[in-house]
Amino acid sequence: MRTHNMNKKFPDNFIPSTRREDAGCITDSELVAMAWDDETSFDNIKAQSGLAEKEIIKIMRNHMQPSSFRMWRKRVSGRASKHAAKLF
């Protein structure tokens, strides 16, 4: 078992980060990760974030390189796993 040394030495000018309270909001990075994941449908993302598919696409376009965005759009367009209504 690994033990953690609680007496770590930090530089004199080290400033610890302040704890960020989660306000229950999903960040753009989390939205991108969920949209990129093939197992997470747009309906699930909407249930968690309140954002429709068109809004998610805009976020993806703004946070990805153009070639990566095109590759993602090609992959998810018409994919049943990204559209829960098409699964049944």
SVG drawing of the C-alpha trace seen along z (x, -y; Angstrom):
<svg xmlns="http://www.w3.org/2000/svg" viewBox="-39 -34 50 36">
<polyline fill="none" stroke="black" stroke-width="0.4" points="0.0,0.0 1.3,-3.5 1.5,-6.0 1.2,-9.7 3.7,-12.1 1.6,-14.9 4.7,-17.0 5.4,-18.0 7.8,-20.9 6.4,-23.7 8.3,-26.7 8.1,-29.9 6.0,-31.6 3.5,-28.8 -0.1,-30.0 -2.7,-27.1 -5.7,-27.3 -9.0,-28.3 -11.6,-25.6 -14.1,-26.0 -17.7,-25.3 -19.7,-23.4 -22.7,-25.6 -24.4,-22.7 -23.4,-24.1 -21.9,-22.0 -18.8,-23.6 -18.2,-23.8 -15.4,-21.2 -17.8,-18.8 -20.3,-19.4 -17.7,-18.8 -16.7,-15.5 -20.3,-14.3 -21.0,-15.3 -17.8,-13.5 -18.8,-10.3 -20.8,-8.0 -22.7,-6.6 -24.2,-9.9 -27.2,-10.9 -28.1,-14.5 -31.3,-13.9 -29.2,-12.9 -27.1,-16.1 -30.3,-18.2 -31.7,-16.6 -28.5,-17.5 -27.7,-20.9 -30.9,-22.1 -29.2,-22.7 -30.7,-21.5 -28.7,-19.7 -28.2,-22.9 -26.7,-24.7 -24.4,-21.8 -23.3,-21.9 -22.4,-25.6 -20.4,-24.9 -18.6,-22.1 -17.8,-24.3 -16.4,-27.0 -14.2,-24.7 -12.8,-22.4 -10.5,-22.7 -12.4,-22.8 -11.2,-19.4 -12.0,-17.8 -15.5,-19.4 -16.1,-18.1 -15.0,-14.6 -17.2,-14.7 -20.3,-15.9 -19.7,-13.2 -19.5,-10.6 -22.6,-11.6 -24.9,-12.7 -27.8,-10.2 -26.2,-7.9 -28.9,-6.2 -26.8,-6.3 -26.7,-10.1 -30.5,-10.3 -32.4,-8.3 -35.6,-8.5 -34.0,-6.5 -33.1,-3.7 -36.6,-2.4"/>
</svg>
